[in-house]
Amino acid sequence: MSEQRPETTHFGFQQVPVEEKAARVRGVFDSVAGKYDLMNDLMSAGLHRLWKRFTLARTGLRPGQRALDVAGGTGDLAAGMSRQVGRDGLVILSDINASMLREGRRRLLDRGLWRNLRMVQANAECLPFRDESFHCVTIGFGLRNVTDKQAALNSMARTLKPGGRLLVLEFSRPVLKPMRPLYDLYSFKVLPALGEIVARDAASYRYLAESIRMHPAQDELLEMLRAAGLEDCRYHNLSGGIVALHLGYRY
């Protein structure tokens, strides 16, 4: 007997009907798309660039290969992978949010990256790609916004070629206890205030802070990768566990 789908899920600290979450998340990113990259730099003091560089160094991609960036937003990981696969390779940037894809398209064109890049509006839980299509699949700071995270991991794992790898870059749990009160203060006081000043939207950044707290911690997410059928799964804590990169292979 299959598990019964729950009637509600979390949207930040709120419980909302399952069928409403995707629309609410879409509303958040419709609101912040234009300031998304600026806010990333301000919120992380530029550290997000180092976290993404660390991720790109672990794609294992070679010229001529194929990669998929899920919930790729404005395309930082997709841009890096497009350089790795070269002119004969292919990178697909997917996102459920049209506003984010438009912003990503603008930024990637400004960088002169278009020859080996394609964009697809798609739900991470049911990706419209064939089995065993990609050598590498990434999702950066997007999994926590997905309604059914295990379905998304299953869908991404399905699209991997044998020997391919899934990389999940996401906010996680600080491993140093003295960091936690300061991290909470920053998340729930400074971040919404910054969102109000820069993006004129404190509520969306309050949701983003809450969504981090509701996301599975490092070891729980590791088990979810294994449940998706991936092997040799591991994770790397970055910045004391504020962010973690999870990695798993399909064999």
N, C-alpha and C positions, 0 to 999 in steps of 0.2 A: 504494500500500500504506500503511495507517495505521501510525503509530508504535506499537511495542509498549509497553504500560504497564509501568513498572519494578516489580520485585517488592518493593523496599524504598523507604522515604523517611525523612526525618529527623524525629525528635521531639526538639527541642533538638539536642544533640550526638550523640544515639543514632541508630542506624539500626534501624528497626522495619518489620515487614511493612506494606505499604500499607493493607491492610484493617483494621489495628489502630489506625492513627493517630487516626481520628475518635473512637474510644472512649476513647483515652488523653487527648485534648484535652478531651473531655466530662468525664472524671474530674477534670481540673484545675479546670474552671470550676464543677463541682458543689461542689468543696471551697472555692472562694474567693468564690462568689456573694454570700454574706451580708456580706462585708467588702470587696467589689470597689470600691465608690465611695470608702470611707474610704482604702483602699490607694492608689487613684489620686491622691487629694489628697496623701497622704504621700509617695508615690514621686516625684511631679513637683513638689512644693511648690506645688500648685495650678495649674501651668502648663497642664495638660491642658484646663482651662476656656478658656484663651486660644487654644489650638490649635483647639479645637472652635468657638469663636467666629469665628476666621479662616475655618474651613471653611464655616460657615453663611453667612458674608458672600458666599460665592461659589457658592451654590446656584442663583441666578437665579430662584428660585421666586416665583410671583405668586399672589394669592388665587384659589382655585378649582382649582388644579393638583394633580397627584398625585405623590407621592414614595415612595421605598422606602429604608429603612435596613437594610442587610444586616449580619448578625452584630452587631446593634445593642445587645446586652447590656442594660444598665439604662436605655437610652433617651435619653441626653443629646442626640444629634443629632436623633432623632425628635421630641423635645419642641420643639426649636428650629424644625424644619421645620413642625410642626403649627401653630405661630403664624404662620409665613410663608404657608401656604396658606389659613388661615382656616377658618371654619365650613363653607364650601362645597367645600373641598378634602379630600384624603385622604392620610394618611401610613400606610404599613404598616411596622411594626417586625418584622423577621424575625431569628431566631437558631436555630441547630441545637440549642442547649442549653435544656432546659425550665426548669432552675433559674434561669438568667439571665433568661428571659422572665418567670418568676414575680416575680422581684425588680424587673424593669422595670415590670411591671404595677402593682405596689404603689407604686413611686415616682411613676409617671405619674398614678395616681389621687390620690395625695397632693397633686400639683400641680394637680389639677382638670382634667387633660388626658385626655379620653376621647371627646368627641363626634366628632372627625375622625381618630381613631387606631384601627388594627386591629393585631392580633398574629398572626403565623403562624410555626409551628415549621418551619424549612426549611433544607436544605443549600444553601450558597452555590454549589456546583458544578452544581446542577440546580434552579434556582428554579422554583417551580410557578406562574409568572405568564405571561400571554400576551405575545407579541412586541409591542413598541411600547406598553407600558402606562404608563410613567412619564416625567415631565418631568425628574426628577433621581433618581439612585441614589447613595447614599453607603455607604461601609464604613469604619468608624473603629477602628483597632487590632484588626482581625479577620482581615485577609487572611493574615498570617503564620501563622495557625493552620490554614489550609485545606490539605488534602492536595494537591490539584491546583489551584494558583493560576491557571494559564492557563485552565482550565475555568471557574473562578469568574468571572474577568474576562469571558470569552466570554458566560457566562450573564447577567451583569449588563448587558453591552452590548446583548444581544439584547432586553432588556426596555425599553430606552430608546426614547422617541419620537424621530422625526427632529428634530434641533435640541436634543435632551436632552443632559445632561452626567452623567458619572461622576466622583465625587470619592473618592479613596482617601487617607485619612489614616493614616499608619503610621510606626512607628519606622524610622529609616534609619541612614545612616553620617555621623558628624560630619565636617565638611569641614575643620575646623581641627586639624591634627595634634597640637598640644599638648594638646587636649582628650581625646584618645583614651585615654591611660593612666589619667587620672582617671575617665573614663567606664567603663572596664573595671573599675577598682577598685570603683566604686559598684555596677556591675551584678552583679558576682560575689561581692562581700563584703557590702556594705551591704544590698542589696535582699533576698537570702535571709534575712539576720538580721532585717530589718524584717518580712518575711513570717512568720517564726517568732514574733516578739513579738506582732504584731497579729492575724494570722490563724491562728497555730499550725500553719503549713504552709510551711516553708522550701523544700521540694522543688518545689512548684508555682511559686514565684517564681524559683527557679533555672532551671526550664524556660522561664519567660517571658523571662528574660535571654538564655538560649541561643537561643531562637527568634528573637530580634531579630538575632542575629549570622548566623543562617542565612537570613534574609530577603533577597531581591534588593536591591541598592543602587539608588540613584536612577536612574541611566541604564538599568540592566537592566530595572527595573520600567517605565520609560517605553517601552521597546521592546515590553514585554508588552502595554501598553495599545494600542499601534499594531497589534500582532498580533491583538488582539480586534476590529479593524476601526474603532477610534476615530480621530478626526482632530484636528488642532490641539492635540496633546498637549503638556503642559508640567508642570513641577513647581516648587514653592516650598519652599525649605529653611527650616525654623523652628528656632529655638534652635540655630543653628549646624549644622543638619543632623541633630541628634538625632532630629528628626521631619521628615517631608516630606509635603506635600500634592500628590498627582498629580491632574491634571485632563485629561479627554478628552471630545470631543463625538461624537455620532452624527449624521451628515448624510444 
